[in-house]
Amino acid sequence: MVRGAVARSFAPLLLVLAMLAAGRAPAAEWEGALRGSARLLLDTNAPRDYSDRTTRGPERDFAFSLLGAAEGRGSFERAQLVGRYELGARKYVLYQEEDTLVQSGAMEASHALGTSLGIGLEGHAKDRRGGSRSYSDLGTTAFLEYAPDVRLALRVRAGARRFVYRPAPTANFGGPEVGVLGRYRFDRRHSLSVFGDWNARRFGTAPRARPPGTGGSSGLLPGRRQDGALTAGASYTYRGPVALGLTYAFQELSSNSYGETLRRHRVSANAGVRLPWRVTLLAQGSLGLTQYPDGIYLSPEIILVEEDEGQNSLSAKLARPLTDTLDLEASWGIWSTRLPRNALTYTRQVFSVGFTWRY
């Protein structure tokens, strides 16, 4: 099922590639890049468990990770093809059940209709195997882009998304999605972006009824569970002696299933600066406020959302080139959150050292 969905996601883009390869477009200018990383990690919460005062704290473990990435671009007279692919693996010493293999890819084909309008197709896929959170996330969209000059760009898109969560099939969903992205560059250093996305999610299971005594009607609900996922926000970037970025995002997940609704406000910032001895420092942090109108129900989907994007975090990385293509890197990151109305907390730190190769 997942392989078929991947094929359908990229079918329109593969058709465009076949047409170009058959000689229906003028010769292109091609460019690409390769990158590979190898790191040794210390993970202070390898099983990624929540804990309280009555349970034992998180367990540490060492891990080894590999990451490879490839990206390419083909530019034609009025068309463009862009693609990227990443493959990553992580191997733990003690918690071998947390070993993971992750693949992700994206392709985009666009065609200019004039000096300021363009249309295109894009598809993306991410597949994570192993560990306690194994899933596939697939999507394909068509978009219309308006860019009258280098300062302004506006893109609207519409498509479909399919999400498969293997540990708990009740969290599988699919449905249409729409989005908008606008960017304005004040000058070569300052730019502002706004974004918004809406995804109508339809599940294969019935919605969870409201328990007696919690207000409203209880009992079995007809039909299937349906969610509406809204994300909207804005970001500002500065590119100068120091690279800075600041983003605010609001997320609302409205569900007809009891305990699945949430609202989240999230602020994140990132910075990059050159230090002496050709060392580059990259730092990133985020703070979030999450509200659960029905309290907190620890469903597989909420746990997955919390792990991926719902936690407060702070990370830093130091990189120094050893040669023109090889960098030595050291990094540290901490992620934490606390679930409301109970004593469950989550804290995880990861220390790593390794090398990154570029070509």
C-alpha positions, 0 to 999 in steps of 0.5 A: 500500500505504501509503495503504491502511494509513493508511486502515485505521489511521484507519477506526475513528476516522473512523467515530466522527467520522461518527456524531457528525457525523450527530447521534448525540451531543449538541453538543460543545465544540470547541477548537483551536490552530495553530502555524507555524515558519520557521527558518534552519539550519546543519547540520555533518553534512548527509549524516548520515554516519559517519566514521573516521580514514581518511575525510574529516570530515562536510560542512556545509550551510545549510538552511531549514525550515518546520513547521506544526501543528494540533490540536483537541479535541471534548468531549461529555457522555461522549465526547471526540475529540482530533486533531493534524497536523504538516507539516514541510519542510527544504530544503538548499542543497548536499545537495539529496538530503537535502531532506525532507518529513515528515507526522504525524498522530494521532487518538483517540476515547474514551468514558466507561463510568462515573466511572472507566473509559473505552474508546477507539480511537487511530491514528497515522501518520508519513510521511517522504519524501526524504533517505536515510531515507524511511519510513512508520510506521502504527499503530492500537490500542484501549485501556482506561483506569482513572482513579478520580481526578485523581491516578491514571491507568492505560491498557492498549492493544492493536493493530497496527503497520506500518513501511515503509522505502523505501530497503531493503524488507528492513527492512519489518515488521508485527505486533501490539503491546501497551502499558501506561502508568501515571501518579500525581500526588503533588501539582500539582508532582510526578508519576511515570509508568511505561510498557512496550510490546511489538511482535512484528515479522514481516518478509518476508525470511528471517533472516540465518544466523550466519556460520561460526566465530562459534559456534552453528549456521550456514547458512540458517534456515527461515521468516521473520525475526521480532523482539520489541521491548520498551521499558520505563521510568519518568519523573519530572516536576516543575512549579514555578518550574523545569520538570524531567523525568527518564526512564529507558528500557530497550529490547531488540530480540531477533531470530532474524536474526544481527546484529540483536539489541541492548539499550539503556539510556537516560537523558534529562533536560529542563528549562525556566526563565524568564530575565530580559527574558521569555526562556525557556530549554529544555534537553534531554540524553540518554545511552545505552549500547547493546550488540550481542550479535552485534557490530555489523551495519550493517543499514538498521534499526539505522542508522535506530534509531541516528539516531532514538533511539540517540544521545547528545544535548544541545540548548538553545533560547532563545525570546522573545515579540515579540508575543502570537502571535509568538516569536523563537527560537534553538537549538543541538543536538549528536548523537553516537554511536560504534559498538562494535568499529570506529572509526566515529563520528557527530557532528552539530550543528545551529544555527538561528534563526527565528520561531514563530507561534501562534494 
